[in-house]
Amino acid sequence: MIDLLNKCYICFVFLRRMEEENGAEEKFKRLITKGKLLISEGRIQEALACNKKAYQLCNNEKLKRKIEKMEVCYYTCNVFINMLFF
């Protein structure tokens, strides 16, 4: 009986981990999609935040490079705007 309970517990843990991984993957995809939408609307700071959250879920090198480029663009634009208006 104990052996059967152990096997059931192992199956439960395995299924739970699979659900968590699938949930993280879905959240990653949603964040990437939302980031693309925000970029198309010109909301770079919010898109950058979405991409950073996605990167925390999945350390993707391509996404890391994209974040670095977005940061340069965002901060360069802010410096330029501050120079023009302040």
N, C-alpha and C positions, 0 to 999 in steps of 0.2 A: 504494500500500500504506500509506504514512504517513497519507494522508488518511482511509483506512478506519479505521486505528487511532485517529486523533483523534476520529472520529465515535463509535467504540465507547467511548472514554474519556468523552466528553461524555455519552453515554447512561448509562454506569455512574455517573457523578457525579450526574446528574439522579435516577436511581432511588434512589441512596443517600440523597440529601436528602429525597426523598419518604418513604422508610422512617423516617428520623429524625424528620420532622415528624409522621408518623402515630404513631410511638412516643411522642413528647412529648404528643400529644393524648390518647392512651390513658392515659398516666401521669397526666395532668391529671385526667381523668375518674375514675380510680381513687382519687386523692387526695381529690377532692371527695366521692366516695361514702363513703370511709373517714371523712372528717371529719364527715359527717352521722351516721354510725353512732356515732362517738365522742361527739358532742353528745347523741344520744339516750340514751347510757349515762351522761351527766353528766361525761364526761372532757374538759372544756373546754380544758385546757392542751394536751392531745395533739391535739385537733381543731384548735386554733389553729395548732399546728405543721404539721399536714397542709395546712391552707389556705394558710399562708405558702409552703410548698414548691410548691403548685399555682400560686400567684401568680407565683413566680419563673419558672415554665414559660410562663405566659400572663398578661400584664399586663391583667387584666380589671377594669374599674372597679367592677362590681357586687361582685366578690369582694373588692376592696380595701375597699369600704364595710363589707362583712360582717366582715372582719378587724378593722377599726377598732372596730366595735360589740362584737365578741367580746372585744377587749382591754379595753375599758372595763368590760364586764361582769365579766371575769375579775379584773381588778385591784380593782374595787369590792368584789367578793365577798371577796377576800383581805383587804382592809383591814377589812371588817366582821367577818370571822371572827377576825382578830387582835385587834380591839377586844373581842370577846366573851370570848375564851379566854386572852389574854395580858396 
